[in-house]
């Protein structure tokens, strides 16, 4: 359907050494055939990973050669903002940290340390109650977990063991537990987390006083509970004002088969966090797709943007939004935006949840979404009638559909039930600008549908003509969000010749980000004559410069006002890469 595409890529946090500090780098090696009495060189490697970590410091890279290391690892020192401490697999070799028989609290622990990168390791087999794969805790900054394979972290060796609030295991857990300083500049990217029984915990979780983080391009699957969880108000941070994961991005993750045998759970779950963007994720074949809620009475989840995601074939609804037992049994959800998502063929258990299940929220907007309900009940959505009616709830410019047709659509809107889409519109005053019709997907067949829209789709150019995309928002393919009048749903339609893919933008990194001084970009070699532009939040180019053929660019951002900027590199008329930079 689209043979070529042009897209602007947004990369958020990655690490790289600038040319001025590269000479300080030190490389050491570990091998299962090594000896801790050796010098740790490639020719004479050490034997134990922990021995290497006991020696390591800033600018060090510890390369772990292929093999199985039956060790519990604890970092005893960190790196620096100029040069992180890196623990990684050697070349493409499979280096395994295996917890069999160790009964380790965590197989990898980073606590109260900063500027550490853990790259390319396989981490497996920690099996006991409260087992952890990777723990990041306390006063930390600049932690990157990249390209890891984490699996078989279980609360019990018995797959049929009973589960309760006290049975837990955590493949990747980040705790912001410091009462005065947030754990920040965290990146978890390109990891696979899978085949874990976490009990009442989750596959990948960020909890408490954590800010400025990115969870990007991870594959989280076959977790016997929640896949990705962003958490607040659990008492992780002693200061309740700071006890919320916040200012984070959950981007382009693939989450599926996250199914709990004992409770409803979401593939991606926000429980009391705030100020998040959940964008361009694909979530399918779980229970609820994405859930935004708050479990703690008197608290709230606030300012969550769920946009440009594709959610399909889940047992419950695509989206569960709101406090499930407000005000006495849970908190509430406030000021959230659900926009430009494609929800297809959810509610597979035909429980009248439809594509949306709404509990108690305040001032939330649901707009520009495709909601293709393909259940036997023709149920579009359910707004809980046992809770107070949600003030400030707005639904508009959505595209609704069920195979039974508009006249047979079923909607429960608080205390009223409607049969017929038009009756729902007139009875509630919602979705007044929302058409009803088949989205005309490229290929709707399961289990792997192609949910791009056709040129004749009623979603095409059907959005609000006044819509302006936010600075960093793209569609599900990372293409420019608006092409003419904005489309409804996660896909912005382009013909084959409209958009070309800038695939070479993959592999670019930026460091440090956020920055208040020198900002370094590192990636593929640029052709001579390329240009760099810095664009502010109002879309103005405030700096333009021509580049030489290079794979490394440095910018001095010290004169820039604090804020968010796009750093865009162009080669000819092809957008080459765009990096979102935060200036502190």
N, C-alpha and C positions, 0 to 999 in steps of 0.2 A: 504493500500500500504506500509506503514511503521508502524509496530507495536511498535517498540522501536527505540529510537534515542539517540545518544550521542551528546551533544552540549556544547560549552563553552559559558557561559552567560556573557554579559558585562553590568554591572550596573554602573551608573555614579555619581549621587549625591543623597544622602539620609541622614537622620539625625539619630543620636543615642547618648546617653550619655555614656561616659566611666565609668568604675567601680569606678574610683576615685572621680567622681563628682555626682554619682547617689544619694548620701546621701543628696545633696543640693536640690533635686527635691521637689517641693511643688505642691499639687493637690488641686484644688478648683472646685466647682460645681455650676451649674446654672440649675434651674428648673422652669417651668411655674407655679408651685405651691409654689415657694420659696419666700423669703423675703430679700430685700437688707439690712435690719437691722440684719440679721442673720450672723453667722461667715463664711458662704460659704463652709461648710463641706458637706460630702455626706449625713449626717443625717439632716443637716440644710442648704440647698443650698440657694444661692442668687436667685433673681428673674430675673434680667436683665443681658444680656450678656455684654452690654456696661459698666454697673457698674463693672463687673469683670475685663474688660479690663482697666478700669481707675485705678485699684489697681495693675495690673499685672506687672511682670518684668522677669528678667532672671531666668531660671529653673522652671518657673511656667508652669503648664498645667491646662487650664480651660476646664473642661468637661461640655458640654452642653447636658442635658438630652432631651429625645424625646419630640417633641411638636413644635408648630409654634410660632416663635418670630417675632413680627412685629416691627423690629428695623433696624436702620441704624448704622452700626458699624464702628468706627474709632479707630485704634490702636494709643495709646498715648505714648507708650514706646515699646522698643524691648527687645530682649534677648542679649546673648553674644555668643562668639565663643565657650565657654565651655558649655553653656546651653541655648538653644533657649527658647523663649516664645511660647507656643503651645496653639492654640485654636482648639478644636476638639469635635466631637460628643462623647457622653458617650457610651462606649461599642459598640454595633451594633444598638443602637437606632437612629431613624431618627429625626435629629434636623434641623429645617427649619428656615432660615432667609428669611422672606417674606416682600417684599416692598410694598404691597398693600396699597394705599392711602398715602404713605409717600412722593412721589415726590423727592426721594433721589438722590443726584448726583451719588453716588455709594453706593451699599449695604454694601460693605466691602472695607475700604480704608487703605492702608499701604503706608505711605509717609515719606521719609527721615528717615527710621528706618531699623534695621538689625536683622538677626537671629530670624525670625518669621516663624512658621509652622502653616498652616491652613489645617486641615485634616477632611475629612468625613462629611462636612456640605452640606445640600441642600440650594441653593441660588436661589431665584426665584422672579418673578413679580416686576420688575422695568420697568415701561412703560411710557415713555415720550421721547421727543427728547433729545439726548445726555445722555440717561440713561446708567449706567454702573453696571455690576454685581460685579466684583472685580477689583479694581484699585491698581496697584503697581507703585510707581512713585518716581523719584528723586534719592537721595543718599542712596541706599539700598544694602545690601549684605546678602547672606545666607537666601533667602526667598524660602520656599517650599510650594507649593499648591498641595495637595495630596488627591486623592479620593473624589473630590468634584462633586456635581451634580448641574450644573448651567443651568437654562432654563427660558424661557419666559422673556427675556430681549428684549424689543421692542422699536423702535423709536416712535411708535404710537399705540394707542389702536384700530385703524381702519386698518384691514388687507389689505384694498384697498387704503390706503393713498398714494398719489403721492410721488415719491422719487426724490431727487436731492442731490447735493454735501453737502447740509447743513442739511440733515436728517440722523442721525446717532444714533446707540446704540452699546454698546460693552460689551458682556458677560464677557470676561477676557481681560484686556488690561494692558500691561506693558510699561511704558514710561521711557526711560533713558534720563531724562531732565537736569541732572547736567552737567555743562559745563567743569568741571575739572576731575570728577571721574565717572567711569562707574558703572552702576548698574550691579552687578555680582553675581556669585554663585546662580543662580536662577534655580529651578526645578519646572516644572508643569507636574505632572505624575498621571496616573490612574484616570483622571477626565472624566466626561461626560458633554459635552456642546452641547445643542440641542434645537430645536424648538424655534429659535430666529429670529426676523426680524431686522437686524442691519442697514438697509438702505445702505449707502455707506461705512459702516465699515465691520467688520468681526467677526467670532466667538471667535477666540483666536489670539491675536496679540502681537508681541514684536517689539517695535518701538524706534529707536534712539540709544543712548549711552548705549547699553546693551551688555555684553560680558560674556563668560563662562556660558552658559545656556544649559539646557536640557528640551526638550518637548517630553515626553515619554509615550507611552502606553495609550494615551487618545482616547476617542471615541467622535468624533465631527460629528454631523449629523443634517440634516434638518435645515440648516442655509440658510437664503434667501440671501446669497452672499458668499464670501470667507469663507472657513473653518478655516485654519491656515495661518497666514500672518507674514512674517519676513520683516521688513521695514527699509529703510534708506532714507536720504536726504529730509525728510519732514520738517526740521526745529525744530524737537522735542528737540534736543540738540543745544544750541546756537553756539557751535563750529562746523562748518561744517566738519572738519576733523574727528571728533568723532561721527558724526550723522549717524551711521550705526549699526544695530544689527549685531553681528559678533561672531565668535568663538563659534558657537552653534551646537547642535545636535538635530535633529528632527527624533525620532526613534520609530518605531513600533506603530504608531498611526493608527487608523481605521477612515477614513474620507469618508463620503458618503452623497448623497442627499444634496449637497451644490449647490443650483441652484438659480440664480438671475433672476427675471422676467424683469429686465431692463438693464442688461449688461452681457457680458461674464465674467466668474470668474473661478478661479482655486480652487480645493479642498485644495491644499497646494500651496501657492503663495509666491515667493521671489520677493520683490519689492525693489531693490537697496541695499540689505544686502550683506554681504561678509563672506567668510571663514566659510561655513556651510557644514555639512554632513546631507543629507536627506536620511535615510536608513531604509529599512524593513517596510515601511508604506504600507498599503492597501488603495487604493483610487478608489472609483467606484460610478456609478450612479449620477454623477454631470455634470458639463459643461466641461471645461478642467480638466484633472486629476491633473497634476502638472504644474505650470507655473513659469519660471524663467525670470524675466524682470526687467526693471528699467524705471519708468515713468518720471523721471526728466531729462530735457535736460542738457547735459554736464556732467552727472554723470554716474555711472555704478554699476552693480551687478558683483561681482568678486569672483572667486574661490569657486564655489558651486559644491559639489559632490552629484549627485543624483544616488543612487546605491541600488540594491537589493530590489527594490520596486515592487509591483504588482498593476497595474492600468488597470481597465477594465470597459467596458460598460458606458463610458461617452459620452455625446452628441457631444463634440468636440474631439480633439486629446488627446492622453494620455499625451503628453508633448508639451507645448508651450515654446520655448526657443528664447530669443532675444529681442532687443528693437523694439517695434511694429511700431514706426514712426521715426526712426533715420534718420538724425541727428537733425531735426528741431522740432519734436513733442515728442520725448522721448530720454532717455539715451540709453546705450548699455549694453551688457552682455559680460564679458571677462573670459577666462581661466576656463571654466566649464567642468566637466567630467560627462557624462551620461553613466553609466556602469552597466551591470548585472541586468537590469530591465526586467520584463515581461509585455508587453503591449498587451492587447487582446481586440478585439471587441469594439474599440472606434470609434469615428466619426459616432455615431448612427444616426445623422441627414443627413448623406450622403452629406456633404458639401465639398467633395474633400480635407479634411484636413488629412485624413489617421491617422496613429498612431503618426506622428510627424508633428508639424507646426513650421517652423523655420523662425524667423525674423533676425534682424542684430545682429551678434555676432562676436567676435574675439578670435581665438585660442581655440576653443572648440572641444572636442572629444566625439563622440558617438560610443561606442564599447561594444561588448558582450551582446547586448540586443536581446531578442525575440520580434519581431514586427509582430504580427499576425493580419493583417487587414481583418476584416470580414464585410466590407461594400459593398453595391450593386455596387459601382463604381470601385471596385478593386484598390482604391487609397491607395498607401503606405505612401507617405508623400508629404508635400508641403513646398518648400523654396520660400519665398516671392520674387516676381520679381519687386516690386515697390521700393525696398530698395537697397543700395549698396550690392554687393556680399560679403559674410562673409569671411574675410581672415583667414587662418589657420583652417578652418573647416575640420574635419577628421571624416569619418564614415568607420568603418571596423570591421570585426569579429562579425557581427550581423547575426541573422537568420530572414529572411523575409518570409512572406507568405501571399497570398490571395487566396480564394477558386477558383477564375477564372484562376489560374495558372500563371506561370512566364511570358508567352507570352502576357498575358492580363493585367499585372500590370501597373498601372498609377502612374507616378511620375512627379511632377512639380519641376524642379530644377532651380531656379532663372528664367531666361528668356527662358528656354528650357523645353519642355514637352516631355516625353518619354512614349511610349506604349511598354512594354516589359522590363523585369528586366535586361536582358543582354544588351539591348541598353542603359539603364541608366548607367550600370557599365562602358561600353566602352566610353560613351559620357562624363561622368563626372570624371572618374578615381577614384570614391569613391566605397567603399564596395568591393574591389577586392578580399578579403578573406572571403566574407560573403555569405554563402549558401542560397538557396531558398528552403523552404520545410516546411511541416507541423510539428509543434513542438511536436505533439503527447502528448497532455495533458492528465492527468489521467481522467478528466471528464470536458469537455468544456461546458457543458450545463449551461445556465443561469437560475435563477439569481445568483446562488452561485457556480461558477465553482471551480474545483480543478485544479490549474495550475502547479502542480508538473509534471515533465516530465517522460516519460516512459524510460525503459532501452534501447529501440531501437530508441529513439528520435535523430534526426540529430543535436540537440543542445548538446548532450552528448559528452564530450571530444573534442569539436569542437572549443574551444577558442584558443587564441594565446598561443603557447607552452612556450613562454618566460614570460607569465604573472606571476607576484608575487603579492599576495594579500597584502593590507595594513595591518598594525599591528592589527587593531580592526575589520576588515571587516569579516562578516560572510554572509551566504546566507539567504534567506527569512525565514528559520526555525531556524536561529541562529546556524546553523551547520558550521563546518569548510569550508571555501570557496573553497578550492581546494582539489579534490579527484581524483588523477591521473592528467590528463590534465584538466584544468578548463573547466566547462560547460558554455554554453551561456545561459543567462537568469537569473532570480532571484533564481531558484532552482538549487542546486548542487545535482546531483543524488547520492543516497545511496540505497543499497539494505536493506532488513529488518535487516540483521545482521551486516551491516557496521557500523551503528551509533546507540548509545543508548542515550536516553534522560536523562539528569541530572536534573530532575524536582526539586530536593531538592535545587537547586541553587536559586530558587525563594525565596524572602524574605530576602536575604542578603542586608545589607546596609553598607555604608562607610562614615566616617566623621572625619575631614573636607576633602573636595576634591574640589579644589586643596589644597595641604598641603605643609608646609615647616618644620614640626616637627612631632609630634605624630599623627599617622594615625590609626584610630580604625575601625575594622571590626566586625559586629554583625550579627548573623544569626542562622540557625539551629545548633543543637549540632553536633560537629564533632566527628567522631569515633576516638578512640585512634590510634596512628600510622599514622595519616594524615600528609601531608607535605605541607609547604608553600614555594612557589618560587616567587622571584621577577625577572621579565624578562624585559630587556631594549629594546629600539626601534630597535635594530639590532637582536633581538631574543636570546640574551645571558642570561642565568640564572646567575644573579650576587649575589643572596642570596638564600640559601636553609636552611630551618630549620624544625625539626620535631615538631609536635603539640601534646598536651595532649587533652583529651576529653573536649571540651569547646564550648561555643557558642560565645566567644568574643576573639578577637585577637588584639594586639596592636603592631605597628611597629614604630620605630623611623627613620624617613626619613630625618633627618637634615643633614646627611652626603652625601645624594644623590645629584648628579648634577641636575640642573633644566631640566625637560623634561617629557616625557610620558612613563609610565611603566605599565606592566601588573602584577597584584598581583594574582597569581594562587594558589588555594588550591586544593589538590588532595587527594582522599581517595582510596587507592589501585591503580588500573589502570584506574579508572573512573575520568575524569575531573569533579571536584565538583563545582567550581565556579571560574570565572576570573573577576577581577574588574580593570577597567582602572583608573589608578591614575596619577594625574598631580602633579609634584613637582615644586614648584615655586622657 
